[in-house]
Amino acid sequence: MRRLVVVGAALMCASCGPSEPLKVTTLQLGRSLNPDSSVSAHTTRFRPDDTVYVSILSDEPGYGTITVRWLLNGQRVSEAKRDVSYTRAAATEFHLQNSGGFPPGSSRVEVLVNGELAGSREFRVES
């Protein structure tokens, strides 16, 4: 009997979460964030000492693993992953900063969801 209660509770909890993989609606790039993790100061031009934020927005419930790859002048300098599960629209932020400053040049951030490319944004670091 106790086993049935545990299994029943597990099934109820499983049905509470999102049932669809996360779908990215928008990628935002900028210098600062709003309290909801969306970008507040949109830009694609950064100074060497700026923190670069990317916010991944989804308008629907969903779950998955978000991977963000930062490429500066064509070379991967950072990669981060986060498992997410949203029951409503949400934003997930990642950021890149360098205490020594970024070198000038063309850069890109790539966003993958469950290993598939969901989008990318080009940006420049200028002196």
C-alpha positions as CSV (number, residue, x, y, z in Angstrom):
1,M,0.0,0.0,0.0
2,R,2.8,2.4,0.9
3,R,4.5,1.8,-2.4
4,L,1.3,2.7,-4.3
5,V,1.1,6.0,-2.4
6,V,4.7,6.9,-3.3
7,V,4.2,5.9,-6.9
8,G,1.0,7.9,-7.1
9,A,2.7,11.0,-5.6
10,A,5.5,10.7,-8.0
11,L,3.1,10.5,-11.0
12,M,1.2,13.6,-9.7
13,C,4.4,15.6,-9.4
14,A,5.5,14.5,-12.9
15,S,2.3,15.8,-14.3
16,C,2.8,19.2,-12.6
17,G,5.8,20.3,-14.7
18,P,5.9,21.3,-18.4
19,S,5.5,18.5,-20.9
20,E,7.1,20.1,-23.9
21,P,10.8,20.9,-24.7
22,L,11.7,24.6,-24.2
23,K,11.2,26.8,-27.3
24,V,13.3,29.9,-27.6
25,T,11.2,33.0,-28.6
26,T,13.9,35.7,-28.4
27,L,17.6,36.1,-27.7
28,Q,18.5,39.5,-26.2
29,L,22.0,40.9,-25.9
30,G,23.0,43.9,-23.7
31,R,24.8,45.5,-20.8
32,S,22.3,45.1,-18.0
33,L,19.3,43.1,-16.8
34,N,15.8,43.7,-15.6
35,P,14.6,42.0,-12.4
36,D,13.0,39.2,-14.5
37,S,16.4,38.4,-16.2
38,S,15.5,40.0,-19.5
39,V,18.0,42.5,-20.9
40,S,17.3,46.2,-20.1
41,A,20.0,47.9,-22.1
42,H,20.0,46.3,-25.5
43,T,23.2,46.7,-27.6
44,T,25.6,44.8,-29.9
45,R,28.5,47.1,-29.2
46,F,30.5,46.7,-26.0
47,R,33.5,48.3,-24.3
48,P,36.4,46.1,-23.2
49,D,35.4,46.4,-19.5
50,D,31.6,45.8,-20.0
51,T,29.8,42.7,-18.8
52,V,28.0,41.1,-21.8
53,Y,24.5,39.6,-21.0
54,V,22.5,37.3,-23.1
55,S,18.9,36.5,-22.1
56,I,17.0,33.6,-23.6
57,L,13.2,34.2,-23.6
58,S,10.5,31.6,-23.9
59,D,6.8,32.6,-24.2
60,E,5.5,29.1,-23.3
61,P,6.1,26.4,-20.6
62,G,9.0,24.1,-21.4
63,Y,12.0,22.2,-20.1
64,G,15.5,21.4,-21.3
65,T,19.2,22.2,-21.1
66,I,20.3,25.6,-22.3
67,T,24.0,25.8,-23.3
68,V,25.6,29.1,-24.1
69,R,29.0,29.4,-26.0
70,W,30.9,32.6,-26.0
71,L,33.3,33.1,-29.0
72,L,35.6,36.1,-29.1
73,N,37.4,36.7,-32.4
74,G,36.4,33.2,-33.5
75,Q,37.8,31.4,-30.4
76,R,35.6,29.8,-27.8
77,V,36.4,31.4,-24.5
78,S,33.5,30.1,-22.3
79,E,30.6,27.6,-22.2
80,A,27.9,27.3,-19.6
81,K,24.9,25.0,-19.2
82,R,21.8,25.3,-17.1
83,D,18.8,22.9,-16.8
84,V,15.5,24.7,-16.8
85,S,11.8,23.8,-16.4
86,Y,9.3,26.6,-16.8
87,T,5.5,26.4,-16.2
88,R,5.0,29.9,-17.8
89,A,6.9,32.4,-19.9
90,A,10.4,33.0,-18.5
91,A,13.8,34.4,-19.2
92,T,17.2,32.8,-18.5
93,E,20.3,34.9,-18.4
94,F,24.0,34.1,-18.9
95,H,26.8,36.6,-18.8
96,L,30.5,37.0,-19.7
97,Q,32.9,39.3,-18.0
98,N,36.7,39.7,-18.0
99,S,38.4,41.6,-15.2
100,G,41.3,42.3,-17.6
101,G,39.0,43.5,-20.4
102,F,38.0,42.0,-23.7
103,P,40.1,42.4,-26.8
104,P,38.5,44.5,-29.5
105,G,36.9,42.6,-32.4
106,S,34.0,40.6,-33.6
107,S,32.4,38.1,-31.3
108,R,29.4,35.8,-31.1
109,V,27.2,34.1,-28.5
110,E,25.6,30.8,-29.5
111,V,22.6,29.4,-27.7
112,L,21.7,25.7,-27.8
113,V,18.7,24.0,-26.3
114,N,19.0,20.2,-25.7
115,G,22.1,20.2,-27.9
116,E,20.4,21.9,-30.9
117,L,21.3,25.4,-32.0
118,A,18.4,27.8,-31.1
119,G,20.1,31.0,-32.2
120,S,23.1,33.2,-32.1
121,R,23.9,36.9,-31.8
122,E,26.9,38.8,-33.2
123,F,28.5,41.6,-31.2
124,R,31.6,43.8,-31.2
125,V,34.0,44.9,-28.6
126,E,35.3,48.4,-29.4
127,S,38.0,50.4,-27.6
